[in-house]
Amino acid sequence: MTTSTDSATIQSLLSGAQAAGTISAATSQALTGHLGAVVIAGAAGLAMEDIEASDVTLVTVLIDASSSISSRGLEDSVREGQNLLVDAFDKAKEKDSVLMALWTFNDELRVHHAYVPVDACTRLDKASYAGLGSTRLYDTWCDALAANVAYAQRLRDSGTPCKSVVVVITDGEDCGSRRTAKDCAKLSRELLASEQFTLAFVGVGSDVDFRAVAKKMGVPDGSVAVQANTSPTALRQLFHMVSQSAIRASRANVTPGGTGFFGP
């Protein structure tokens, strides 16, 4: 069973996160001003009474579904890679304490599912994933983090400790967002400072300075990976690396100044 939510509930949860010191009053107010349907959908998740783990890791995966993915012939590799990621968590000993959310984004932001057990995760196929449109990277980042903050606060309010791992995988720079890199950076810095969040950025391709993009969004360099090779094999390997890093992050305490998401 999953929880439903609404904008009033999310506003209350964001106020709770502010009171707990996770985000500032200014950030809470800014996020509250963008509580559209996608944030409401993203902030849902497994009902509190159905959570049996003593502590939980929330893993949010944000996957670019823009037209450049299609033009590079990478759609099948992305589908396979995301499925490999789910398989990796399914085999991990931490499986029962992980709740996963999957978003894809282009002109529109789509929540395939909010925070559900690994067994209930969507596996991408031709019907659910195709590359078209532009890349609303900044909007996706801010909306997904807002949804994550809200659901994480719901967990903490119920007495369940949790930490969050958010990973975005993209092959292009932002195009079409209402938010800016500065908006992303402010939110990223506050969440990282709370020591409850691990934020990671994965860039695919050689035509964008992805480390510069990630830096502008507030993602630490140790949590940035770039795969210049866009072959299907390289992309599948990249998803494997992401899955292993996410599993490792689920086992560790979140500490500032560490080796980062992709550290040894």
C-alpha positions in Angstrom: 0.0 0.0 0.0 1.3 3.5 -0.9 0.5 6.8 0.7 -1.3 9.5 -1.3 -0.5 13.2 -0.7 -1.6 16.7 -1.6 -0.1 20.1 -1.8 -1.2 21.0 1.8 0.4 17.9 3.2 3.7 18.6 1.3 3.7 22.2 2.6 3.4 20.8 6.1 6.2 18.3 5.5 8.5 21.0 4.1 7.7 23.2 7.1 8.8 20.2 9.2 12.0 19.8 7.3 12.6 23.5 7.8 12.0 23.2 11.6 14.4 20.2 11.6 17.1 22.2 9.9 17.1 20.3 6.6 16.2 23.3 4.5 16.1 27.0 5.2 12.9 29.1 5.4 13.7 30.7 2.1 14.1 27.4 0.4 11.0 26.0 2.0 9.1 29.0 0.6 10.6 28.6 -2.8 9.8 24.9 -3.0 6.2 25.5 -1.8 5.7 27.9 -4.7 6.3 25.0 -7.2 4.1 22.3 -5.8 2.7 21.0 -9.1 1.3 17.5 -9.8 4.7 16.0 -10.5 6.0 16.9 -7.0 2.8 15.6 -5.4 3.2 12.3 -7.3 6.9 12.1 -6.4 6.3 12.7 -2.7 4.1 9.6 -2.4 5.5 6.3 -1.3 5.1 3.1 0.8 2.7 3.7 3.7 4.4 4.1 7.0 2.6 1.1 8.5 4.0 -1.1 5.8 7.7 -0.2 6.5 9.4 -2.9 8.5 13.0 -1.8 8.2 14.5 0.0 11.2 16.0 2.6 8.9 15.5 3.3 5.2 17.5 4.5 2.2 15.5 6.4 -0.4 17.1 6.0 -3.8 15.8 8.5 -6.5 16.9 7.9 -10.1 16.3 10.6 -12.6 16.9 9.6 -16.3 17.1 11.9 -19.3 14.5 10.9 -22.0 15.3 13.7 -24.5 15.6 13.4 -28.2 19.4 13.2 -28.2 19.1 9.9 -26.4 17.1 8.6 -29.4 19.4 10.2 -32.0 22.4 8.5 -30.4 20.7 5.2 -30.5 20.8 4.8 -26.7 17.2 4.1 -25.8 17.6 0.3 -25.6 20.8 0.7 -23.6 19.1 3.1 -21.1 16.3 0.6 -20.7 18.7 -2.3 -20.1 20.9 -0.2 -17.8 18.0 0.9 -15.6 16.8 -2.7 -15.4 20.3 -3.8 -14.4 20.3 -1.2 -11.6 17.0 -2.6 -10.3 18.4 -6.1 -10.5 21.5 -5.1 -8.5 19.4 -3.8 -5.7 17.2 -6.9 -5.9 20.3 -9.0 -5.2 21.7 -6.7 -2.5 21.5 -7.6 1.2 20.2 -4.1 1.8 17.2 -4.7 -0.5 14.6 -4.7 2.3 15.7 -1.3 3.6 15.6 0.5 0.2 12.7 2.3 -1.3 13.3 3.5 -4.9 11.7 6.2 -7.0 12.1 6.5 -10.8 11.6 9.7 -12.8 12.3 10.4 -16.5 12.4 13.8 -18.1 12.4 15.8 -21.3 9.9 18.5 -22.1 7.7 16.9 -19.4 8.7 15.4 -16.0 7.3 11.9 -15.4 7.2 10.1 -12.1 7.0 6.4 -13.1 6.7 5.6 -9.4 7.5 7.3 -6.1 9.1 5.4 -3.2 8.3 1.7 -3.4 10.1 -1.5 -2.5 12.6 -2.9 -5.0 10.2 -5.7 -6.0 7.6 -3.1 -7.1 10.0 -1.0 -9.2 9.2 -0.2 -12.8 11.5 -1.8 -15.4 11.7 0.4 -18.5 10.6 -0.9 -21.8 9.6 0.5 -25.2 6.2 1.4 -24.0 7.4 3.4 -20.9 10.6 5.0 -22.2 11.4 6.8 -25.5 13.7 9.7 -26.2 12.1 12.9 -27.5 11.9 16.6 -26.7 14.2 18.8 -24.7 16.0 18.5 -21.3 14.4 20.2 -18.3 17.3 19.2 -16.1 17.0 22.0 -13.5 13.3 21.7 -13.0 13.6 17.9 -12.6 16.4 18.3 -10.0 14.5 20.8 -7.9 11.1 19.0 -8.1 12.7 15.6 -7.3 14.6 17.0 -4.4 11.4 18.7 -3.1 9.5 15.4 -3.3 12.3 13.6 -1.6 12.5 16.0 1.2 8.8 15.7 1.8 8.6 11.9 1.9 11.8 11.7 3.9 10.3 14.1 6.5 7.2 11.9 6.6 9.4 8.9 7.5 11.2 10.9 10.2 8.0 12.1 11.6 6.9 8.5 11.9 10.1 7.6 13.8 11.9 5.9 10.9 15.4 7.2 10.3 16.3 7.6 6.7 18.9 8.9 4.3 18.6 9.8 0.6 20.6 9.1 -2.6 19.6 11.1 -5.6 21.2 10.4 -9.0 20.6 12.2 -12.3 21.7 10.7 -15.6 21.7 13.0 -18.6 23.4 13.4 -22.0 22.8 17.2 -22.3 22.6 20.6 -20.7 19.4 22.1 -19.4 16.9 23.3 -22.0 13.5 24.8 -21.1 13.5 24.9 -17.3 11.9 27.6 -15.3 14.5 27.1 -12.5 18.1 28.0 -12.8 21.4 26.3 -11.9 21.6 28.8 -9.0 18.3 27.5 -7.7 19.6 23.9 -7.9 22.8 24.8 -6.2 21.1 26.5 -3.2 19.0 23.5 -2.6 21.8 21.0 -3.1 24.1 22.8 -0.7 21.4 22.9 2.0 20.6 19.2 1.6 24.3 18.2 1.6 24.9 20.2 4.7 22.1 18.3 6.5 24.2 15.1 6.2 21.2 13.2 5.2 21.6 13.4 1.4 24.0 12.0 -1.2 23.6 13.8 -4.5 25.2 12.5 -7.7 25.4 13.6 -11.4 26.2 11.4 -14.4 26.9 12.9 -17.8 27.0 10.9 -21.0 28.8 12.2 -24.1 31.7 14.4 -24.9 30.1 17.5 -26.2 29.2 19.0 -22.8 31.4 20.0 -19.9 29.3 18.0 -17.4 31.6 18.6 -14.5 31.0 22.3 -14.9 27.2 21.8 -15.2 27.2 19.6 -12.0 29.3 22.2 -10.2 26.9 24.9 -11.1 24.1 22.7 -9.7 25.9 22.2 -6.4 27.0 18.6 -6.9 30.5 17.8 -5.4 33.1 16.7 -7.9 33.6 13.4 -6.1 29.9 12.7 -6.9 30.2 13.4 -10.6 30.9 10.8 -13.3 31.3 11.4 -17.0 31.2 8.7 -19.7 32.4 10.2 -22.9 31.9 6.9 -24.8 28.2 6.7 -25.8 28.3 3.1 -27.0 25.6 0.8 -25.7 28.2 -1.3 -23.9 29.7 1.8 -22.2 26.3 3.0 -21.1 25.4 -0.4 -19.6 28.7 -0.3 -17.7 27.8 3.2 -16.5 24.5 2.0 -15.0 26.4 -0.8 -13.3 28.8 1.6 -11.7 25.8 3.8 -10.6 24.1 0.7 -9.0 27.2 -0.3 -7.2 27.8 3.2 -5.9 24.2 3.5 -4.8 24.4 0.2 -2.9 27.6 1.3 -1.3 26.0 4.7 -0.3 23.1 2.8 1.2 25.4 1.0 3.6 27.4 4.0 4.7 26.8 7.0 6.9 26.5 10.3 5.0 29.4 12.5 5.9 30.5 15.8 4.5 33.9 16.0 2.8 34.1 12.3 2.1 35.3 10.6 -1.1 31.9 11.2 -2.8 29.4 8.9 -4.4 31.9 7.5 -6.9 34.8 7.3 -4.4 36.5 4.0 -3.7 
